[in-house]
Amino acid sequence: MKSKLLATAGVVALSAAALTGCSTASGGDSAKADCTNEIVNPDATQVSVWAWYPAFEEVVDLFNESHDDVQICWTNAGQGNDEYTKFSTAIEAGSGAPDVIMLESEVLSSFSIRKALVDLTEYGAADVQDDYTAGAWKDVSSGDAVYAIPVDGGPMGMLYRKDILDQYGIAAPTTWDEFKAAAEALKAAGAPGVLADFPTNGRAYNQALFAQAGSVPFVYDNANPTEIGIDVNDEGSKQVLSYWNELVQDGLVATDDAFTADYNTKLVDGSYAIYVAAAWGPGYLSGLADADSDAEWVAAPVPQWDAANPVQINWGGSTFAVTSQAKDKEAAATVAKEVFGTEEAWKIGIEQGALFPLWKPILESDYFRDLEYPFFGGQQINKDVFLAAAAGYEGFTFSPFQNYAYDQLTEQLYAMVQGEKSSDQALDDLQASLEQYAGEQGFTLQ
């Protein structure tokens, strides 16, 4: 049973997207042919890297120019599930994986359970642990093992159209009760849009909302990889989902799928007055082609259930992991630890890639704290919102079949907003489906 679990849990959890142009590079000569960057020191050890960061080639060039003994050979193997599917294929084949791979923190368990990632505690992870917040480090750890080095994160805040709220005499909400009141006031005033969107395909976004109310959906530790605790229909999640379902059924928020062309248009044309967003949201907004230059955007802390006891949450985040197929694991670990280990590299990531750094030397720098964002009228949004959100985030435990769990969550939320079931029933059904799936994959429920 255990062998079945290790072989299949990650495969089923990942996207079934079609494979296209899968690289077979994995260190050695075959990887060198696939580099999209220049190798500065051709006699040095080459480490193949898959990553899709914007402006990453400049970061790679910076690393290669400053390292005589190790060089990065970088390939963009696709974003998100496109890359993960190629990686999964390489795992099954026993070859074709890169030495270092960019992975979102939510999928680390899906690959570590398949023995596809290296435990970096043997390769100096402890040397850099203090360079990251406790929450960021927890996201890449399982028990005593460390499966990746954090790169960027998504501490959450609230981005709102001050011009729209001012037009209708509505104050920016600081609590979820005030958020509901603002939505009601906007509707009563006959505004053409709504306060916000509740996307049923929000995945990590929706999970973050639940976590703010105390939800701990999974208990999982790679020290006991066949055991898992599942509690997705807990009291906190039911409180949150009941709240949002009431807003949905009263027509106070939209239920548009996130990250579609229509959604992107509505983010910037005034259809939504508020965008509850991660720290990468400002960059996402400002990069949309149809952004209204006359809009007045302001960043504020995410609304709270209890203003006296704020709970910070996170949406998304990426890492660098060393794969089990890496030919020189020591060199690969050096790349994972050091590629974003300088202020110069991070200024590229921040200014050209809109990344939110988890590396404390830049995260806690005067430069990043005081950075002004023209899209927000020069507001210092890191100082005002996101630094406190990042500092307060305590980390999260994902399941080893997180993509499957998100797909099931999306299905249940869609049924709820369509009026086919109550919010409580949606979460109860989600619990039942995940328990059944875990059993079928060979897990023992705690």
Secondary structure, DSSP 8 states (H G I E B T S, - for coil): -HHHHHHHHHHHHS------S-----SHHHHHTT-SS--S-TTSEEEEEE---TTHHHHHHHHHHH-SSEEEEEE---STHHHHHHHHHHHHHT----SEEEEEGGGHHHHHTTT-B--GGGGTHHHHGGGB-HHHHHHTEETTEE--EEEEEEEEEEEEEHHHHHHTT----SBHHHHHHHHHHHHHTT-SSBS-B--TT-THHHHHHHHHTT---EE--TTSTTEEEE-TT-HHHHHHHHHHHHHHHTTSSB---TTSHHHHHHHHTTSBSEEEEETTHHHHHHT-TT--TT--EEEEE--BSSTTS----EEEEEEEEEBTT-S-HHHHHHHHHHTT-SHHHHHHHHHHH---B-BHHHHTSHHHHT--BGGGTTB-HIIIIIHHHHHH-------TTHHHHHHHHHHHHHHHHTTSS-HHHHHHHHHHHHHHHHHHTT-EE-
